[in-house]
Amino acid sequence: MSALTVYSDTDASAPRWQSREGDAIQRELNAIGVRFERWQADGELGQNPDAERVIAAYQHAIDRLVAEKGYQSWDVISMRPDNPQREVMRAKFLAEHTHGEDEVRFFVEGAGLFCLHVQGKIYQILCEKNDLISVPAGTPHWFDMGEAPYFTAIQVFDYPEGWIARFTGDAIADAYPRLRR
């Protein structure tokens, strides 16, 4: 089940606010310009789907996002516990960074933890299957896939180059809870 936990950006010891209720999560995130919606991820993907199968199963969702925002490219990011690159990829995503475009993900399997650093707060959003999140361009954030990652998400981009991170150099991510999976 999706969840949102909000901390002060100076105190990781105790959450200021928490919820697992979809409408409450959506309201909190919308207030800081983050799109969060529950979509239907019901396409049959099999055990370890390749990108073509995921895109074919969810082309209707991609088309909806393209029609709304004019995105130019999309792909699939998928991670499993047996991926030999999982530790390297996790470390890369755990560093606080920004993007010059919105970071849009539609989770069609599994889960991951988006952490946003906005207005003196840290927003930790546990995104699971059916969750669509769009983090606005320029928002400092990091992503934790956990020690034993299991997720598949469709990502869409404004630019054909895709995911380009600008790392902030701030070690704030090290102070906050990680995904326990």
Secondary structure, DSSP 8 states (H G I E B T S, - for coil): --EEEEEETTB-SS-SEEE--HHHHHHHHHTTT-EEEE--------SS--HHHHHHHTHHHHHHHHHHH---EEEEEEE-TT-TTHHHHHHHHHS-EE-SS-EEEEEEEEEEEEEEEETTEEEEEEEETTEEEEE-TT--EEEE--SS--EEEEEEESSTT----EE----GGGGS-----
